[in-house]
Amino acid sequence: MLKFNLIAAVCENFGIGFNGDLPWSLKSEYEYFTQTTKRRGDSTKQNVVIMGRITYLSIPKHQRPLIERLNVVLSTSMRPNELPGNVLLFPNLETAMWRLEQTDFCYKIETVWIVGGSGVYKEAMFSPRCHRLYITKIYQQFKCDVYFPEIPTAFKEIGPDPETPRGVQEENGVQYEYKIWQKQL
């Protein structure tokens, strides 16, 4: 069974988005997201990023699909011809994971990342496939219209991995910290 990790930046009021965009502008945090979701130990494999339709469409056109990763969009309203040929479309998370496992992709995948939005995050956290949550805690409140779901009690904070910057970071007057939670069995 393929497992996945979840990655998100969350402000103090649990906001993750506003008007189809991020409520903050933190270049270093975005670089962390990019590096983390691209990082592989085996150069013959690739990582997968799974996101809902709204998250995919919120990525600026010139930046989508996210490069150097297999992009998977979850939607019941989109048609495959609305996406580039290298982006896979599935109706829900479990179908996407099952299909990835049943094809040759399975042998080419190193890490699967759930990258949003709110409904996909919630479904992912309750899945037995969910391994870790990589959460950037932003120590400030922002006006938001999309929120991160409550983290289930099955997850416990663990120490950062070697590639995760330690301690409080600051950019544009905004402080934030990278945290990792792991599902306890």
For each residue, the residues with C-beta under 8 A, 3 or more apart:
1: 101 128 129
2: 97 100 101 106 109 112 129
3: 112 129 130 131
4: 50 97 111 112 113 114 124 127 129 130 131
5: 111 112 113 114 130 131 132 133 134
6: 113 114 121 124 125 130 132 133 134
7: 33 36 37 113 114 115 133 134 135
8: 16 115 116 121 133 134 135 136 148
9: 16 22 24 26 29 33 135 136 138 176
10: 14 15 16 135 136 137 138 148
11: 14 15 16 23 24 138 140 141 142 144
12: 138 139 140 141
13: 141 142 144 147
14: 10 11 144 147 148
15: 10 11 18 23 141 142 143 144 145 146 147 148
16: 8 9 10 11 22 116 117 118 144 146 147 148
17: 20 21 22 23 58 116 117 118 144 145 146
18: 15 21 22 23 142 143 144 145 146
19: 145
20: 17 54 57 58
21: 17 18 58
22: 9 16 17 18 25
23: 11 15 17 18 142 143 144
24: 9 11 29 138 140 142 172 174
25: 22 172
26: 9 29 30 138 171 172 174 176
27: 30 31 171
28: 31 32 169 171
29: 9 24 26 32 33 136 138 169 171 176
30: 26 27 33 34
31: 27 28 34 35
32: 28 29 35 36 136 165 178
33: 7 9 29 30 36 37 115 136
34: 30 31 37 38 66
35: 31 32 38 39 163
36: 7 32 33 39 113 134 163 164
37: 7 33 34 47 49 66 69 111 113 115
38: 34 35 47 68 69
39: 35 36 47 111 163
40: 43 45 46 47 110 111
41: 110
42: 45 110
43: 40
44: 108
45: 40 42 108 109 110
46: 40 68 69 70 108 109 110
47: 37 38 39 40 68 69 70 109 110 111 112 113
48: 69 70 71 72 100 105 109 111 112 113
49: 37 66 69 70 71 72 113 115
50: 4 72 74 93 96 112 113 114 115 120
51: 55 56 71 72 73 74 114 115 116 117 120
52: 55 56 73 74 75 116 117 119 120
53: 56 57 73 74 75 77 78
54: 20 57 58 117
55: 51 52 58 59 115 116 117 120
56: 51 52 53 59 64 71 73 83 87
57: 20 53 54
58: 17 20 21 54 55
59: 55 56 63 64 66
60: 63 64
61: 64
62:
63: 59 60 66
64: 56 59 60 61 71
65: 69 71 84 86 87
66: 34 37 49 59 63 69 71
67:
68: 38 46 47
69: 37 38 46 47 48 49 65 66 113
70: 46 47 48 49 86 88 105 109
71: 48 49 51 56 64 65 66 86 87 88
72: 48 49 50 51 87 88 89 90 96 100
73: 51 52 53 56 78 83 87 88 89 90
74: 50 51 52 53 89 90 91 92 93 96 120
75: 52 53 78 89 91
76: 91 92
77: 53
78: 53 73 75 82 83 89
79: 82 89
80: 83 89
81:
82: 78 79
83: 56 73 78 80 87 89
84: 65 87
85:
86: 65 70 71
87: 56 65 71 72 73 83 84
88: 70 71 72 73 96 99
89: 72 73 74 75 78 79 80 83
90: 72 73 74 93 95 96 99
91: 74 75 76 95
92: 74 76 95 96 123
93: 50 74 90 96 97 114 120 123 124 127
94: 97 98 127
95: 90 91 92 98 99
96: 50 72 74 88 90 92 93 99 100
97: 2 4 93 94 100 101 112 129
98: 94 95 101 102
99: 88 90 95 96 102 103
100: 2 48 72 96 97 103 105 106 109 112
101: 1 2 97 98 106
102: 98 99 106
103: 99 100 106
104: 107 108
105: 48 70 100 108 109
106: 2 100 101 102 103 109
107: 104
108: 44 45 46 104 105
109: 2 45 46 47 48 70 100 105 106 112
110: 40 41 42 45 46 47
111: 4 5 37 39 40 47 48
112: 2 3 4 5 47 48 50 97 100 109
113: 4 5 6 7 36 37 47 48 49 50 69
114: 4 5 6 7 50 51 93 120 121 124 130
115: 7 8 33 37 49 50 51 55
116: 8 16 17 51 52 55 120 121
117: 16 17 51 52 54 55 120 121 146
118: 16 17 121 122 146 147 148 149
119: 52 122 123
120: 50 51 52 55 74 93 114 116 117 123 124
121: 6 8 114 116 117 118 124 125 148 149
122: 118 119 125 126 149
123: 92 93 119 120 126 127
124: 4 6 93 114 120 121 127 129 130
125: 6 121 122 130 133 149 151 152 155
126: 122 123 130 152
127: 4 93 94 123 124 130
128: 1
129: 1 2 3 4 97 124
130: 3 4 5 6 114 124 125 126 127 133 183
131: 3 4 5 182 183
132: 5 6 158 180 181 182 183
133: 5 6 7 8 125 130 151 155 180 181 182
134: 5 6 7 8 36 164 178 179 180
135: 7 8 9 10 151 178 179 180 181
136: 8 9 10 29 32 33 176 177 178 179
137: 10 176 177 178 179
138: 9 10 11 12 24 26 29 142 174 175 176
139: 12 168 174 175 176 177
140: 11 12 24 174 175
141: 11 12 13 15
142: 11 13 15 18 23 24 138
143: 15 18 23
144: 11 13 14 15 16 17 18 23 147
145: 15 17 18 19
146: 15 16 17 18 117 118
147: 13 14 15 16 118 144
148: 8 10 14 15 16 118 121
149: 118 121 122 125
150:
151: 125 133 135 155 181
152: 125 126 155
153:
154: 183 184
155: 125 133 151 152 181 182 183 184
156: 181 182 184
157: 179 180 181
158: 132 180 181 182
159: 180
160: 164 165 166 178 179 180
161: 164 180
162:
163: 35 36 39
164: 36 134 160 161 178 180
165: 32 160 169 178
166: 160 178
167: 177
168: 139 175 176 177
169: 28 29 165 175 176 177 178
170: 173 174 175 176
171: 26 27 28 29 174 176
172: 24 25 26
173: 170
174: 24 26 138 139 140 170 171
175: 138 139 140 168 169 170
176: 9 26 29 136 137 138 139 168 169 170 171
177: 136 137 139 167 168 169
178: 32 134 135 136 137 160 164 165 166 169
179: 134 135 136 137 157 160
180: 132 133 134 135 157 158 159 160 161 164
181: 132 133 135 151 155 156 157 158
182: 131 132 133 155 156 158
183: 130 131 132 154 155
184: 154 155 156
185:
